[in-house]
Amino acid sequence: MSPGNPARPSTAVQKLVLDTTVLFPLLVYCYIERGRAPQALLADARSAGPPLTVRDYDRWLKLFQSARLRLTTQHVIPELYWLVNRRLKALRPGDQVSFWHFCTDFLFEQAVEERPCALEDICSAPGFKGICARIGPVDAGLILLAKEEGCGFHESGSILVTDDKRTLHSEACSVGVRCELLPNLLQ
């Protein structure tokens, strides 16, 4: 269980609010599973935390697909694109393009909803101007979306998922948002 969160997430997840740090590795895993890249590419997919096993990725994909709603902010999509070029250097440029096409198709097929989150909305929400200054608009926007979607400690079935323990996870927990680190969620 993540520090600061009083209860384990139930197996019936209604909503997942997704950070780039958990969405990108899932996309890489699914790309590999469809035979489009070598397994070694998984090592480049995660920026933090302990390595995940294939079994962990299988469980993450099942949890991801079982959620009624999969949400993220408009800021996460450009971050995904940036990571394709930044982290997957083992892929040739043409393969990076193919991977990006796969990503967009996967996001559409899985009905990942991209929600707008303007800087003005973030900074005008009570307490969020400071959060935005401390951790930036992308993560602050995810926390605001999670709050608006009912990802509170005492709400059931809605979770913000990240691998960012240092900033996003700690800030989310500090404002009462139910936020889980991916490895803990998969235990």
C-alpha positions in Angstrom: 0.0 0.0 0.0 1.2 3.5 -0.8 2.3 5.6 2.2 -0.4 8.0 3.2 -3.3 6.0 1.6 -5.4 4.3 4.3 -6.9 1.6 2.2 -5.8 -0.8 -0.6 -7.6 -0.3 -3.9 -10.4 -2.7 -4.5 -10.2 -5.0 -7.4 -13.3 -3.3 -8.9 -11.7 -0.1 -10.3 -14.2 2.3 -11.9 -11.8 5.1 -12.9 -8.1 5.2 -13.5 -6.4 8.6 -13.8 -3.1 7.9 -15.6 0.2 9.6 -15.4 2.7 9.3 -18.2 5.0 7.2 -16.0 2.6 4.3 -16.0 1.0 4.8 -19.4 4.2 4.8 -21.4 5.6 1.5 -20.1 2.2 -0.1 -20.7 2.3 1.1 -24.3 5.8 -0.3 -24.7 4.8 -3.6 -23.2 1.7 -4.0 -25.5 3.9 -3.1 -28.5 6.3 -5.8 -27.6 3.5 -8.3 -26.9 2.3 -7.8 -30.4 5.7 -8.9 -31.7 6.7 -5.5 -32.9 9.9 -4.9 -30.8 12.4 -6.9 -28.7 11.7 -7.6 -25.0 14.8 -5.6 -24.1 12.9 -2.4 -24.9 11.0 -2.7 -21.6 14.2 -1.7 -19.8 13.9 1.7 -21.4 10.2 2.1 -20.6 10.2 3.0 -16.9 11.9 5.9 -15.3 11.5 4.9 -11.7 10.8 2.1 -9.3 11.8 -1.5 -9.3 11.7 -3.4 -12.6 8.3 -5.0 -13.4 8.1 -8.6 -14.5 6.1 -9.8 -17.5 3.5 -11.1 -15.0 3.3 -7.6 -13.4 2.7 -6.1 -16.9 0.0 -8.6 -17.6 -1.7 -7.7 -14.3 -1.3 -4.0 -15.1 -2.9 -4.5 -18.5 -5.8 -6.4 -17.0 -6.4 -3.8 -14.4 -6.1 -1.0 -17.0 -8.6 -2.8 -19.3 -11.0 -3.6 -16.4 -11.5 0.1 -15.5 -14.8 1.6 -16.7 -13.0 4.9 -17.4 -9.4 5.5 -18.3 -8.6 9.2 -18.0 -5.6 11.5 -18.5 -5.0 15.1 -19.2 -4.1 16.7 -22.5 -0.6 17.3 -21.2 0.2 13.6 -20.9 -0.1 12.9 -24.6 2.7 15.2 -25.7 4.8 13.8 -22.9 4.2 10.3 -24.4 5.4 11.5 -27.8 8.5 13.2 -26.2 9.3 9.9 -24.4 9.2 7.9 -27.7 12.0 10.0 -29.0 13.9 10.4 -25.7 13.8 6.9 -24.2 13.4 4.5 -27.1 16.6 5.3 -28.8 17.1 1.7 -29.6 14.3 2.1 -32.2 15.3 3.4 -35.6 13.5 6.6 -36.5 11.0 4.7 -38.8 10.3 2.3 -36.0 9.7 5.2 -33.6 7.0 6.5 -36.1 5.5 3.0 -36.2 5.5 2.9 -32.4 3.8 6.3 -32.2 1.1 5.1 -34.6 0.6 2.0 -32.4 0.3 4.3 -29.3 -2.4 6.5 -30.9 -4.3 3.4 -32.1 -4.1 1.8 -28.7 -5.2 4.9 -26.9 -8.2 5.2 -29.2 -9.1 1.4 -29.0 -8.9 1.5 -25.2 -11.0 4.6 -25.1 -8.5 6.6 -23.0 -10.2 9.9 -22.4 -7.9 13.0 -22.7 -9.4 15.7 -20.6 -8.6 19.4 -21.0 -6.9 21.1 -18.1 -6.0 24.7 -18.7 -3.4 26.4 -16.6 -6.0 29.0 -15.5 -8.2 26.1 -14.2 -5.3 24.6 -12.3 -4.2 27.8 -10.7 -7.7 29.0 -9.8 -8.6 25.8 -7.9 -8.1 26.3 -4.2 -4.5 25.3 -3.2 -3.4 24.4 -6.7 -1.5 27.5 -7.6 1.1 26.4 -5.0 1.0 22.8 -6.2 1.5 23.9 -9.8 4.5 26.0 -8.7 6.1 23.1 -6.8 5.6 20.2 -9.3 4.5 21.8 -12.6 1.3 22.1 -14.5 1.3 18.5 -15.9 1.3 16.8 -12.5 -0.9 19.5 -10.9 -3.4 19.0 -13.7 -3.5 15.2 -13.1 -4.1 15.8 -9.3 -6.9 18.3 -10.1 -8.5 15.8 -12.6 -8.3 13.0 -10.0 -9.9 15.2 -7.4 -12.7 16.2 -9.8 -13.2 12.5 -10.6 -13.6 11.5 -7.0 -10.2 9.9 -6.4 -10.4 10.6 -2.7 -9.1 8.4 0.2 -12.7 7.4 1.1 -14.0 7.0 -2.4 -14.1 3.6 -3.8 -13.0 2.6 -7.3 -11.2 5.7 -8.5 -7.4 5.9 -8.4 -4.6 8.2 -9.7 -1.8 5.8 -10.8 1.8 6.9 -11.1 5.4 5.8 -10.7 6.4 9.3 -9.6 6.9 8.8 -5.8 8.9 12.0 -5.2 6.5 14.7 -6.5 3.2 13.6 -7.9 2.4 10.8 -5.4 3.4 12.9 -2.4 1.5 16.0 -3.5 -1.6 14.0 -4.4 -1.7 12.2 -1.0 -1.2 15.6 0.8 -4.4 16.9 -0.7 -6.5 13.8 -0.1 -6.2 12.2 -3.5 -6.1 8.4 -3.6 -2.8 7.9 -5.5 -1.1 4.5 -5.9 2.4 3.8 -7.1 2.2 1.2 -9.8 4.3 -1.6 -8.1 2.2 -1.3 -5.0 -1.0 -1.4 -6.9 0.0 -4.7 -8.5 0.9 -6.5 -5.3 
